[in-house]
């Protein structure tokens, strides 16, 4: 890893045996504080490849088509980025387009209209799980907020949030390292936008209603439980990953036995421990039966409480560590996935070397270590019940 003079961090993982080149560009934009900011952040992230100061929308579209492979913009709660898979011969053009986008993206009324049309003006959550960080806080996007984004608001968000020092670029695959270093240095030498003082943490969830209505088109119910987590001497990030796997085992977990035996409820359970370090550990549950969010919420609270007691079997610990390790390796299936994973680790404070360290730490976790981590970490649990909202007047509730 090295940094350019402007602060952009570059990660290069050449692999001559790879069939292509994966490129990830990730910007840690900081968390929105209002629904208007959240909508603006989504529009800017989706509109990065819709034209710039030096290239029109049509020129950008033609350029992205010519680099081949696949490309997608990524909209996160407090980050944004682009993931691209291309060939070695198209790499110079791909690097130019990505650098041009992060430096000089332009947001006109036409750009915003295209973004909103492409998004179909959806609600934030196409299902009751949605983006759990938005669901469990008061910052969420609705159709009105998306439609109200102006070019001035988009430009201001872009200028303040897309700074060189908050940007990580990673390449994995078949490329010449010296050539790529030269290309990136040449394309980013004038990326001098300073990083503004902006909040990195989500808005406080204390005022979120205990029941939230999610405007989707399904009849599913759900619940989300967040647990304030922190990396301490008694709980490493590997411990958090193992606890998340333990809490998200679903039908194999004894912690949710009551909702599948006593209640006879079909359901799915998942959990995640994420970067940046200290972000809440999140556990979610969903059922196809409407009106069951209270049952699911109670089950999640009971499951977290059971885990917090810190009494596991050796088999549970081995299974949880194996699940966590498998999930960790999922990000390496393609060059583009691996590039994004490494960029994510570096951008959010874990460091790209965590990619190799975490599997080793997971293999070394003992039952006593995980029980100590659970007792010290799974303390403050907060549950939000999620129920579908009725369709808005004049909309087709059966539409996809």
Secondary structure, 3 states (H helix, E strand, C coil): CEECCCCCEEEEEECCCCCCEEEEEEECCCCCCCHHHHHHHHHHHHCCCCCECCCCHHHHHHHHHHCCCEEEEEECCCCEEEEEEECCCCHHHHHHHHHHHHHHECCCHHHHHHHHHHHCCCCCCCCCCCCHHHHCCCCCCCHHHHHCCCHHHHHHHHHHHCCHHHEEEEEEECCCHHHHHHHHHHHHCCCCCCCCCCCCCCCCCCCCCCEEEECCCCCCEEEEEEECCCCECCECHHHHHHHHHHHCCHHHCHHHHHHHCCCCCCCEEEEECCCCCCCCEEEEEEECCCCCHHHHHHHHHHHHHHHHCCCCCHHHHHHHHHHHHHHHHHHHCCHHHHHHHHHHHHHCCCCCCHHHHHHHHHHHCCHHHHHHHHHHHCCCEEEEEEEECCCCCCCCCCCC
